[in-house]
């Protein structure tokens, strides 16, 4: 049985409230309590010097698009998993807007089989809430649960019919699946492509008003109360959403929210040259919204960090602004951006809380066994160098796509080694 | 005609994408250059050899008659070779991307590409990728720089100056590229601009650009030195912005009755095409204060100037 000792790192394990310089021992693909356990196995052991590094539970990104089946020219489960590993992620949760849509057990089985065969990290599928993501009829949520989805979502789309959403949440409660929602009111948003505000007015681009998100956040708060079941609001972007969520969480409503790095790293100002690498849904917002998101992260209103990794081929993005698809990739840049922005630049949270928002928080929400360094846990570990200065280079990405606006950004802090089930899957 | 050396210091752009990016000096230089070309139109032989041997492609992805014809005629008068391509006859309908279509036009050695497109930013997209000059002939609700330049030219011609004038732009501002280019140009040259129209089509956000916003036309008309009426664009309004044309006319139409509020020397402008009886009464459009047809004539001189200046850079 192979063994690994990670020596002298700063072990941060928020699940166990642990933050100390220590050795971490791995044997048989699991975390073990002490070195003695390994010696007893008479194994050949690998030693990793982690002096100056943070030894964290393997990070979890609960919002990625791996594009398979159907769009393998953008990304594959294999390439997306490599991108995850290179970004420090040992587990990713993939969205169901594939072709065919992941609204049936056989597509879920295909994704799981494919991931088992080719993915170097853990890939956990979600299922659709509605058939074909059309927002009209419920997908077979119970069968999807049996097929192994860990949540349901119509991500990329949003169920407009509140009655249908209510029944979906009630039904999901029965099969114990959390509901993730992309919050967008289609009537208010219309053909909006950028934040409705100064720059949309100046440039004549169709506006996507903040209220278009907030209306659905409010809807979800009301339905979470009505159904007494968890709804998680995906990629929140506005001050109003943060305010609504804060009030509801204070009252104990089963509601939560996540934030993506681009929504705090950039503002609507970035769109002024019509560069489609700044086109995402929801759009880049105003500085006031960014400030509110930072406060929401600082006070725990926003509890999960993620990327909304959305790969698109160059030729798809290199078109008129209106015509370009929404989305950017993020798996290989999000950790560095969040460390640099939240910990280094704005000082809103410390590195231990950041790790918690990438491990314990999503694991608890999704009710999955991950995100801890407890003895006996699967040995998913991320080594982070918080002092390493580096420059984002899109030509070095593991992802099959290059649609990132962060090329050339200089950051401090990144993952330097990713270990899944005791095995190193990526090493800087 | 401006000499090459003067040109090289006062004009260095291969593309004309919008008025927001132009300096006051650049705007004035285009207007001065247009003065020289206006004279060409009064000659017996209305042609100069300025762009002889150059190829201009009129690439109109969105339909237009007035602007396309004006560019075409301007190019003929500069002795350029002209080809017109409209969206239905282009490969865009066969799924070709804008970038590929334009690169194909460039492979045919086009020197100047005049682009009309429904998406804001499309001319900039091409300008960044092509060696040819790109002239924006209207992109979505973004800019229509030659329209604003010809409006400025007409105002200057009639009033001798632009600084200090009170300008009212009336109608559908939200969806109007003409409004945006006019706002940028007029503010740079020192005019005071008031936007007038229903709150849905003239949102308060526009105040951040440095203009006033009013929803009471009768308060604005008496102090205006010129009014620029914009067409109510039915085809752009996919959603409800006002209750109907009848109510629009009642609240914002420049009726005969309302026109009496105007100062006697107030100019009435309209970029066309006019909806007679909607944004402007037929008699008012044809009245003595109207300079609508001067705008069309001046458009030719301004477009000759723009093609000459940008075409001279792209060699």
Interface residues (C-beta under 8 A of the other chain):
Chain A: X190 X191 X197 X198 X201 X202 X203 X204 X205 X273 X274 X315 X318 X319 X320 X321 X322 X323
Chain B: X20 X97 X98 X99 X117 X118 X119 X120 X121 X122 X124 X125 X139 X140 X141 X142 X143 X175 X177 X180 X203 X205 X206 X208 X209 X238 X239
